[in-house]
């Protein structure tokens, strides 16, 4: 359902996406942030293990 009185994209003046006005944008940002942190931790551990091979 279109949230404006006129069913036209010309009346939209900003960002518009599913979940606007609910907890979805904050929740999606939280999930994305957690995934980024997990990838960084995994990458750091992997690179540290590879670097230990050269310290011998």
PDB file of N, H, CA, C and O in Angstrom:
ATOM      1  N   UNK A   1       0.834  -1.172   0.000  1.00  0.00           N
ATOM      2  CA  UNK A   1       0.000   0.000   0.000  1.00  0.00           C
ATOM      3  C   UNK A   1       0.888   1.248   0.000  1.00  0.00           C
ATOM      4  O   UNK A   1       1.881   1.318   0.725  1.00  0.00           O
ATOM      5  N   UNK A   2       0.529   2.191  -0.793  1.00  0.00           N
ATOM      6  H   UNK A   2      -0.277   2.135  -1.382  1.00  0.00           H
ATOM      7  CA  UNK A   2       1.305   3.427  -0.920  1.00  0.00           C
ATOM      8  C   UNK A   2       0.970   4.357   0.246  1.00  0.00           C
ATOM      9  O   UNK A   2      -0.207   4.627   0.485  1.00  0.00           O
ATOM     10  N   UNK A   3       1.980   4.859   0.985  1.00  0.00           N
ATOM     11  H   UNK A   3       2.936   4.639   0.790  1.00  0.00           H
ATOM     12  CA  UNK A   3       1.691   5.631   2.200  1.00  0.00           C
ATOM     13  C   UNK A   3       1.294   7.088   1.972  1.00  0.00           C
ATOM     14  O   UNK A   3       1.188   7.844   2.939  1.00  0.00           O
ATOM     15  N   UNK A   4       1.075   7.497   0.752  1.00  0.00           N
ATOM     16  H   UNK A   4       1.160   6.883  -0.033  1.00  0.00           H
ATOM     17  CA  UNK A   4       0.686   8.876   0.458  1.00  0.00           C
ATOM     18  C   UNK A   4      -0.714   8.900  -0.131  1.00  0.00           C
ATOM     19  O   UNK A   4      -1.230   7.878  -0.583  1.00  0.00           O
ATOM     20  N   UNK A   5      -1.310  10.062  -0.120  1.00  0.00           N
ATOM     21  H   UNK A   5      -0.891  10.892   0.248  1.00  0.00           H
ATOM     22  CA  UNK A   5      -2.671  10.170  -0.650  1.00  0.00           C
ATOM     23  C   UNK A   5      -2.706   9.973  -2.158  1.00  0.00           C
ATOM     24  O   UNK A   5      -3.668   9.416  -2.689  1.00  0.00           O
ATOM     25  N   UNK A   6      -1.678  10.419  -2.844  1.00  0.00           N
ATOM     26  H   UNK A   6      -0.897  10.871  -2.413  1.00  0.00           H
ATOM     27  CA  UNK A   6      -1.604  10.256  -4.299  1.00  0.00           C
ATOM     28  C   UNK A   6      -0.655   9.095  -4.600  1.00  0.00           C
ATOM     29  O   UNK A   6       0.471   9.074  -4.104  1.00  0.00           O
ATOM     30  N   UNK A   7      -1.095   8.143  -5.398  1.00  0.00           N
ATOM     31  H   UNK A   7      -2.010   8.160  -5.801  1.00  0.00           H
ATOM     32  CA  UNK A   7      -0.296   6.963  -5.720  1.00  0.00           C
ATOM     33  C   UNK A   7       0.674   7.277  -6.851  1.00  0.00           C
ATOM     34  O   UNK A   7       0.514   6.793  -7.971  1.00  0.00           O
ATOM     35  N   UNK A   8       1.674   8.085  -6.551  1.00  0.00           N
ATOM     36  H   UNK A   8       1.804   8.478  -5.641  1.00  0.00           H
ATOM     37  CA  UNK A   8       2.664   8.461  -7.551  1.00  0.00           C
ATOM     38  C   UNK A   8       4.025   8.620  -6.874  1.00  0.00           C
ATOM     39  O   UNK A   8       4.103   9.118  -5.751  1.00  0.00           O
ATOM     40  N   UNK A   9       5.084   8.204  -7.543  1.00  0.00           N
ATOM     41  H   UNK A   9       5.020   7.799  -8.455  1.00  0.00           H
ATOM     42  CA  UNK A   9       6.429   8.323  -6.980  1.00  0.00           C
ATOM     43  C   UNK A   9       6.910   9.762  -6.959  1.00  0.00           C
ATOM     44  O   UNK A   9       7.907  10.065  -6.303  1.00  0.00           O
ATOM     45  N   UNK A  10       6.232  10.648  -7.656  1.00  0.00           N
ATOM     46  H   UNK A  10       5.422  10.401  -8.189  1.00  0.00           H
ATOM     47  CA  UNK A  10       6.655  12.045  -7.675  1.00  0.00           C
ATOM     48  C   UNK A  10       6.417  12.743  -6.333  1.00  0.00           C
ATOM     49  O   UNK A  10       7.011  13.791  -6.081  1.00  0.00           O
ATOM     50  N   UNK A  11       5.570  12.192  -5.474  1.00  0.00           N
ATOM     51  H   UNK A  11       5.088  11.341  -5.679  1.00  0.00           H
ATOM     52  CA  UNK A  11       5.309  12.800  -4.169  1.00  0.00           C
ATOM     53  C   UNK A  11       6.310  12.355  -3.104  1.00  0.00           C
ATOM     54  O   UNK A  11       6.334  12.912  -2.007  1.00  0.00           O
ATOM     55  N   UNK A  12       7.127  11.364  -3.416  1.00  0.00           N
ATOM     56  H   UNK A  12       7.108  10.911  -4.307  1.00  0.00           H
ATOM     57  CA  UNK A  12       8.129  10.875  -2.458  1.00  0.00           C
ATOM     58  C   UNK A  12       9.303  11.839  -2.474  1.00  0.00           C
ATOM     59  O   UNK A  12       9.888  12.100  -3.525  1.00  0.00           O
ATOM     60  N   UNK A  13       9.650  12.377  -1.286  1.00  0.00           N
ATOM     61  H   UNK A  13       9.175  12.165  -0.432  1.00  0.00           H
ATOM     62  CA  UNK A  13      10.715  13.374  -1.228  1.00  0.00           C
ATOM     63  C   UNK A  13      11.933  12.909  -0.439  1.00  0.00           C
ATOM     64  O   UNK A  13      12.833  13.713  -0.196  1.00  0.00           O
ATOM     65  N   UNK A  14      11.996  11.673  -0.040  1.00  0.00           N
ATOM     66  H   UNK A  14      11.265  11.020  -0.237  1.00  0.00           H
ATOM     67  CA  UNK A  14      13.150  11.179   0.722  1.00  0.00           C
ATOM     68  C   UNK A  14      13.291   9.679   0.552  1.00  0.00           C
ATOM     69  O   UNK A  14      12.711   9.075  -0.351  1.00  0.00           O
ATOM     70  N   UNK A  15      14.075   9.097   1.440  1.00  0.00           N
ATOM     71  H   UNK A  15      14.546   9.588   2.173  1.00  0.00           H
ATOM     72  CA  UNK A  15      14.279   7.647   1.387  1.00  0.00           C
ATOM     73  C   UNK A  15      12.975   6.934   1.725  1.00  0.00           C
ATOM     74  O   UNK A  15      12.225   7.361   2.602  1.00  0.00           O
ATOM     75  N   UNK A  16      12.727   5.863   1.026  1.00  0.00           N
ATOM     76  H   UNK A  16      13.336   5.516   0.313  1.00  0.00           H
ATOM     77  CA  UNK A  16      11.524   5.082   1.274  1.00  0.00           C
ATOM     78  C   UNK A  16      11.871   3.615   1.103  1.00  0.00           C
ATOM     79  O   UNK A  16      12.312   3.194   0.034  1.00  0.00           O
ATOM     80  N   UNK A  17      11.671   2.841   2.158  1.00  0.00           N
ATOM     81  H   UNK A  17      11.313   3.183   3.026  1.00  0.00           H
ATOM     82  CA  UNK A  17      11.963   1.421   2.098  1.00  0.00           C
ATOM     83  C   UNK A  17      11.075   0.689   3.085  1.00  0.00           C
ATOM     84  O   UNK A  17      10.450   1.305   3.947  1.00  0.00           O
ATOM     85  N   UNK A  18      11.023  -0.629   2.956  1.00  0.00           N
ATOM     86  H   UNK A  18      11.531  -1.130   2.255  1.00  0.00           H
ATOM     87  CA  UNK A  18      10.177  -1.428   3.837  1.00  0.00           C
ATOM     88  C   UNK A  18      10.672  -1.308   5.271  1.00  0.00           C
ATOM     89  O   UNK A  18      11.878  -1.293   5.516  1.00  0.00           O
ATOM     90  N   UNK A  19       9.767  -1.225   6.194  1.00  0.00           N
ATOM     91  H   UNK A  19       8.787  -1.237   5.995  1.00  0.00           H
ATOM     92  CA  UNK A  19      10.119  -1.177   7.598  1.00  0.00           C
ATOM     93  C   UNK A  19      10.288   0.214   8.147  1.00  0.00           C
ATOM     94  O   UNK A  19      10.583   0.364   9.332  1.00  0.00           O
ATOM     95  N   UNK A  20      10.116   1.235   7.342  1.00  0.00           N
ATOM     96  H   UNK A  20       9.876   1.114   6.379  1.00  0.00           H
ATOM     97  CA  UNK A  20      10.266   2.607   7.830  1.00  0.00           C
ATOM     98  C   UNK A  20       9.225   2.861   8.912  1.00  0.00           C
ATOM     99  O   UNK A  20       8.049   2.538   8.740  1.00  0.00           O
ATOM    100  N   UNK A  21       9.657   3.436  10.018  1.00  0.00           N
ATOM    101  H   UNK A  21      10.612   3.699  10.158  1.00  0.00           H
ATOM    102  CA  UNK A  21       8.754   3.709  11.117  1.00  0.00           C
ATOM    103  C   UNK A  21       8.625   2.552  12.088  1.00  0.00           C
ATOM    104  O   UNK A  21       7.806   2.597  13.006  1.00  0.00           O
ATOM    105  N   UNK A  22       9.424   1.519  11.894  1.00  0.00           N
ATOM    106  H   UNK A  22      10.090   1.482  11.149  1.00  0.00           H
ATOM    107  CA  UNK A  22       9.398   0.377  12.807  1.00  0.00           C
ATOM    108  C   UNK A  22      10.817   0.135  13.317  1.00  0.00           C
ATOM    109  O   UNK A  22      11.696   0.979  13.146  1.00  0.00           O
ATOM    110  N   UNK A  23      11.032  -0.999  13.933  1.00  0.00           N
ATOM    111  H   UNK A  23      10.318  -1.685  14.072  1.00  0.00           H
ATOM    112  CA  UNK A  23      12.355  -1.348  14.457  1.00  0.00           C
ATOM    113  C   UNK A  23      13.244  -1.968  13.380  1.00  0.00           C
ATOM    114  O   UNK A  23      14.414  -2.241  13.645  1.00  0.00           O
ATOM    115  N   UNK A  24      12.732  -2.195  12.193  1.00  0.00           N
ATOM    116  H   UNK A  24      11.781  -1.973  11.977  1.00  0.00           H
ATOM    117  CA  UNK A  24      13.507  -2.878  11.152  1.00  0.00           C
ATOM    118  C   UNK A  24      14.799  -2.161  10.768  1.00  0.00           C
ATOM    119  O   UNK A  24      15.830  -2.828  10.684  1.00  0.00           O
ATOM    120  N   UNK A  25      14.814  -0.861  10.531  1.00  0.00           N
ATOM    121  H   UNK A  25      13.976  -0.319  10.599  1.00  0.00           H
ATOM    122  CA  UNK A  25      16.084  -0.214  10.171  1.00  0.00           C
ATOM    123  C   UNK A  25      17.151  -0.351  11.256  1.00  0.00           C
ATOM    124  O   UNK A  25      18.312  -0.620  10.946  1.00  0.00           O
ATOM    125  N   UNK A  26      16.782  -0.172  12.501  1.00  0.00           N
ATOM    126  H   UNK A  26      15.839   0.047  12.753  1.00  0.00           H
ATOM    127  CA  UNK A  26      17.739  -0.332  13.593  1.00  0.00           C
ATOM    128  C   UNK A  26      18.188  -1.766  13.754  1.00  0.00           C
ATOM    129  O   UNK A  26      19.365  -2.031  13.996  1.00  0.00           O
ATOM    130  N   UNK A  27      17.261  -2.685  13.620  1.00  0.00           N
ATOM    131  H   UNK A  27      16.304  -2.470  13.423  1.00  0.00           H
ATOM    132  CA  UNK A  27      17.595  -4.112  13.726  1.00  0.00           C
ATOM    133  C   UNK A  27      18.506  -4.564  12.604  1.00  0.00           C
ATOM    134  O   UNK A  27      19.458  -5.311  12.832  1.00  0.00           O
ATOM    135  N   UNK A  28      18.220  -4.113  11.391  1.00  0.00           N
ATOM    136  H   UNK A  28      17.447  -3.506  11.206  1.00  0.00           H
ATOM    137  CA  UNK A  28      19.063  -4.480  10.251  1.00  0.00           C
ATOM    138  C   UNK A  28      20.455  -3.882  10.403  1.00  0.00           C
ATOM    139  O   UNK A  28      21.443  -4.527  10.052  1.00  0.00           O
ATOM    140  N   UNK A  29      20.550  -2.658  10.921  1.00  0.00           N
ATOM    141  H   UNK A  29      19.747  -2.134  11.206  1.00  0.00           H
ATOM    142  CA  UNK A  29      21.854  -2.045  11.155  1.00  0.00           C
ATOM    143  C   UNK A  29      22.625  -2.825  12.210  1.00  0.00           C
ATOM    144  O   UNK A  29      23.830  -3.029  12.066  1.00  0.00           O
ATOM    145  N   UNK A  30      21.958  -3.258  13.257  1.00  0.00           N
ATOM    146  H   UNK A  30      20.978  -3.092  13.374  1.00  0.00           H
ATOM    147  CA  UNK A  30      22.596  -4.040  14.308  1.00  0.00           C
ATOM    148  C   UNK A  30      23.123  -5.366  13.756  1.00  0.00           C
ATOM    149  O   UNK A  30      24.255  -5.751  14.046  1.00  0.00           O
ATOM    150  N   UNK A  31      22.315  -6.056  12.972  1.00  0.00           N
ATOM    151  H   UNK A  31      21.395  -5.742  12.736  1.00  0.00           H
ATOM    152  CA  UNK A  31      22.741  -7.325  12.378  1.00  0.00           C
ATOM    153  C   UNK A  31      23.931  -7.110  11.449  1.00  0.00           C
ATOM    154  O   UNK A  31      24.885  -7.887  11.480  1.00  0.00           O
ATOM    155  N   UNK A  32      23.886  -6.075  10.632  1.00  0.00           N
ATOM    156  H   UNK A  32      23.111  -5.444  10.607  1.00  0.00           H
ATOM    157  CA  UNK A  32      24.998  -5.786   9.720  1.00  0.00           C
ATOM    158  C   UNK A  32      26.271  -5.455  10.495  1.00  0.00           C
ATOM    159  O   UNK A  32      27.360  -5.886  10.115  1.00  0.00           O
ATOM    160  N   UNK A  33      26.138  -4.697  11.573  1.00  0.00           N
ATOM    161  H   UNK A  33      25.253  -4.347  11.881  1.00  0.00           H
ATOM    162  CA  UNK A  33      27.297  -4.362  12.395  1.00  0.00           C
ATOM    163  C   UNK A  33      27.904  -5.601  13.026  1.00  0.00           C
ATOM    164  O   UNK A  33      29.126  -5.753  13.047  1.00  0.00           O
ATOM    165  N   UNK A  34      27.059  -6.493  13.544  1.00  0.00           N
ATOM    166  H   UNK A  34      26.067  -6.370  13.527  1.00  0.00           H
ATOM    167  CA  UNK A  34      27.549  -7.727  14.145  1.00  0.00           C
ATOM    168  C   UNK A  34      28.253  -8.604  13.114  1.00  0.00           C
ATOM    169  O   UNK A  34      29.292  -9.195  13.406  1.00  0.00           O
ATOM    170  N   UNK A  35      27.697  -8.687  11.922  1.00  0.00           N
ATOM    171  H   UNK A  35      26.852  -8.207  11.685  1.00  0.00           H
ATOM    172  CA  UNK A  35      28.343  -9.474  10.867  1.00  0.00           C
ATOM    173  C   UNK A  35      29.711  -8.896  10.508  1.00  0.00           C
ATOM    174  O   UNK A  35      30.663  -9.645  10.289  1.00  0.00           O
ATOM    175  N   UNK A  36      29.813  -7.580  10.447  1.00  0.00           N
ATOM    176  H   UNK A  36      29.040  -6.971  10.624  1.00  0.00           H
ATOM    177  CA  UNK A  36      31.104  -6.945  10.148  1.00  0.00           C
ATOM    178  C   UNK A  36      32.134  -7.266  11.223  1.00  0.00           C
ATOM    179  O   UNK A  36      33.284  -7.576  10.912  1.00  0.00           O
ATOM    180  N   UNK A  37      31.727  -7.192  12.480  1.00  0.00           N
ATOM    181  H   UNK A  37      30.793  -6.940  12.732  1.00  0.00           H
ATOM    182  CA  UNK A  37      32.645  -7.498  13.575  1.00  0.00           C
ATOM    183  C   UNK A  37      33.074  -8.957  13.512  1.00  0.00           C
ATOM    184  O   UNK A  37      34.254  -9.256  13.695  1.00  0.00           O
ATOM    185  N   UNK A  38      32.144  -9.870  13.256  1.00  0.00           N
ATOM    186  H   UNK A  38      31.186  -9.628  13.107  1.00  0.00           H
ATOM    187  CA  UNK A  38      32.486 -11.289  13.160  1.00  0.00           C
ATOM    188  C   UNK A  38      33.468 -11.559  12.025  1.00  0.00           C
ATOM    189  O   UNK A  38      34.401 -12.346  12.186  1.00  0.00           O
ATOM    190  N   UNK A  39      33.266 -10.921  10.894  1.00  0.00           N
ATOM    191  H   UNK A  39      32.508 -10.282  10.764  1.00  0.00           H
ATOM    192  CA  UNK A  39      34.186 -11.098   9.763  1.00  0.00           C
ATOM    193  C   UNK A  39      35.575 -10.566  10.112  1.00  0.00           C
ATOM    194  O   UNK A  39      36.580 -11.187   9.765  1.00  0.00           O
ATOM    195  N   UNK A  40      35.638  -9.431  10.789  1.00  0.00           N
ATOM    196  H   UNK A  40      34.822  -8.927  11.070  1.00  0.00           H
ATOM    197  CA  UNK A  40      36.933  -8.877  11.186  1.00  0.00           C
ATOM    198  C   UNK A  40      37.648  -9.784  12.185  1.00  0.00           C
ATOM    199  O   UNK A  40      38.857  -9.987  12.072  1.00  0.00           O
ATOM    200  N   UNK A  41      36.927 -10.329  13.153  1.00  0.00           N
ATOM    201  H   UNK A  41      35.945 -10.164  13.245  1.00  0.00           H
ATOM    202  CA  UNK A  41      37.528 -11.236  14.139  1.00  0.00           C
ATOM    203  C   UNK A  41      38.029 -12.500  13.453  1.00  0.00           C
ATOM    204  O   UNK A  41      39.150 -12.942  13.704  1.00  0.00           O
ATOM    205  N   UNK A  42      37.209 -13.080  12.593  1.00  0.00           N
ATOM    206  H   UNK A  42      36.298 -12.721  12.389  1.00  0.00           H
ATOM    207  CA  UNK A  42      37.609 -14.288  11.869  1.00  0.00           C
ATOM    208  C   UNK A  42      38.834 -14.021  10.994  1.00  0.00           C
ATOM    209  O   UNK A  42      39.761 -14.831  10.964  1.00  0.00           O
ATOM    210  N   UNK A  43      38.844 -12.906  10.293  1.00  0.00           N
ATOM    211  H   UNK A  43      38.091 -12.248  10.317  1.00  0.00           H
ATOM    212  CA  UNK A  43      39.978 -12.558   9.439  1.00  0.00           C
ATOM    213  C   UNK A  43      41.242 -12.332  10.244  1.00  0.00           C
ATOM    214  O   UNK A  43      42.321 -12.744   9.817  1.00  0.00           O
ATOM    215  N   UNK A  44      41.136 -11.688  11.396  1.00  0.00           N
ATOM    216  H   UNK A  44      40.259 -11.354  11.743  1.00  0.00           H
ATOM    217  CA  UNK A  44      42.306 -11.455  12.249  1.00  0.00           C
ATOM    218  C   UNK A  44      42.887 -12.775  12.743  1.00  0.00           C
ATOM    219  O   UNK A  44      44.104 -12.960  12.726  1.00  0.00           O
ATOM    220  N   UNK A  45      42.034 -13.688  13.181  1.00  0.00           N
ATOM    221  H   UNK A  45      41.046 -13.538  13.195  1.00  0.00           H
ATOM    222  CA  UNK A  45      42.511 -14.993  13.662  1.00  0.00           C
ATOM    223  C   UNK A  45      43.179 -15.772  12.536  1.00  0.00           C
ATOM    224  O   UNK A  45      44.229 -16.384  12.731  1.00  0.00           O
ATOM    225  N   UNK A  46      42.572 -15.744  11.372  1.00  0.00           N
ATOM    226  H   UNK A  46      41.719 -15.246  11.214  1.00  0.00           H
ATOM    227  CA  UNK A  46      43.123 -16.463  10.230  1.00  0.00           C
ATOM    228  C   UNK A  46      44.492 -15.900   9.844  1.00  0.00           C
ATOM    229  O   UNK A  46      45.427 -16.663   9.601  1.00  0.00           O
ATOM    230  N   UNK A  47      44.612 -14.615   9.787  1.00  0.00           N
ATOM    231  H   UNK A  47      43.853 -13.995   9.985  1.00  0.00           H
ATOM    232  CA  UNK A  47      45.889 -13.992   9.415  1.00  0.00           C
ATOM    233  C   UNK A  47      46.944 -14.193  10.501  1.00  0.00           C
ATOM    234  O   UNK A  47      48.125 -14.343  10.187  1.00  0.00           O
ATOM    235  N   UNK A  48      46.543 -14.200  11.761  1.00  0.00           N
ATOM    236  H   UNK A  48      45.584 -14.079  12.016  1.00  0.00           H
ATOM    237  CA  UNK A  48      47.497 -14.439  12.845  1.00  0.00           C
ATOM    238  C   UNK A  48      48.067 -15.844  12.761  1.00  0.00           C
ATOM    239  O   UNK A  48      49.259 -16.047  12.990  1.00  0.00           O
ATOM    240  N   UNK A  49      47.227 -16.809  12.435  1.00  0.00           N
ATOM    241  H   UNK A  49      46.259 -16.644  12.249  1.00  0.00           H
ATOM    242  CA  UNK A  49      47.709 -18.193  12.280  1.00  0.00           C
ATOM    243  C   UNK A  49      48.681 -18.300  11.114  1.00  0.00           C
ATOM    244  O   UNK A  49      49.684 -19.007  11.216  1.00  0.00           O
ATOM    245  N   UNK A  50      48.408 -17.619  10.016  1.00  0.00           N
ATOM    246  H   UNK A  50      47.593 -17.045   9.933  1.00  0.00           H
ATOM    247  CA  UNK A  50      49.299 -17.653   8.863  1.00  0.00           C
ATOM    248  C   UNK A  50      50.620 -16.965   9.183  1.00  0.00           C
ATOM    249  O   UNK A  50      51.671 -17.403   8.715  1.00  0.00           O
ATOM    250  N   UNK A  51      50.583 -15.902   9.970  1.00  0.00           N
ATOM    251  H   UNK A  51      49.730 -15.546  10.350  1.00  0.00           H
ATOM    252  CA  UNK A  51      51.802 -15.165  10.315  1.00  0.00           C
ATOM    253  C   UNK A  51      52.699 -15.977  11.250  1.00  0.00           C
ATOM    254  O   UNK A  51      53.919 -15.815  11.221  1.00  0.00           O
ATOM    255  N   UNK A  52      52.116 -16.847  12.080  1.00  0.00           N
ATOM    256  H   UNK A  52      51.125 -16.978  12.104  1.00  0.00           H
ATOM    257  CA  UNK A  52      52.903 -17.674  12.996  1.00  0.00           C
ATOM    258  C   UNK A  52      53.814 -18.631  12.234  1.00  0.00           C
ATOM    259  O   UNK A  52      54.871 -19.005  12.743  1.00  0.00           O
ATOM    260  N   UNK A  53      53.435 -19.028  11.044  1.00  0.00           N
ATOM    261  H   UNK A  53      52.577 -18.724  10.630  1.00  0.00           H
ATOM    262  CA  UNK A  53      54.269 -19.921  10.230  1.00  0.00           C
ATOM    263  C   UNK A  53      55.596 -19.294   9.865  1.00  0.00           C
ATOM    264  O   UNK A  53      56.597 -19.995   9.720  1.00  0.00           O
ATOM    265  N   UNK A  54      55.615 -17.960   9.711  1.00  0.00           N
ATOM    266  H   UNK A  54      54.801 -17.391   9.828  1.00  0.00           H
ATOM    267  CA  UNK A  54      56.824 -17.265   9.303  1.00  0.00           C
ATOM    268  C   UNK A  54      57.702 -16.884  10.478  1.00  0.00           C
ATOM    269  O   UNK A  54      58.862 -16.517  10.290  1.00  0.00           O
ATOM    270  N   UNK A  55      57.163 -16.967  11.699  1.00  0.00           N
ATOM    271  H   UNK A  55      56.221 -17.266  11.851  1.00  0.00           H
ATOM    272  CA  UNK A  55      57.945 -16.588  12.876  1.00  0.00           C
ATOM    273  C   UNK A  55      58.916 -17.702  13.305  1.00  0.00           C
ATOM    274  O   UNK A  55      59.813 -17.457  14.112  1.00  0.00           O
ATOM    275  N   UNK A  56      58.749 -18.894  12.785  1.00  0.00           N
ATOM    276  H   UNK A  56      58.020 -19.094  12.129  1.00  0.00           H
ATOM    277  CA  UNK A  56      59.590 -20.021  13.185  1.00  0.00           C
ATOM    278  C   UNK A  56      60.989 -19.936  12.672  1.00  0.00           C
ATOM    279  O   UNK A  56      61.800 -20.824  12.938  1.00  0.00           O
TER     280      UNK A  56
END
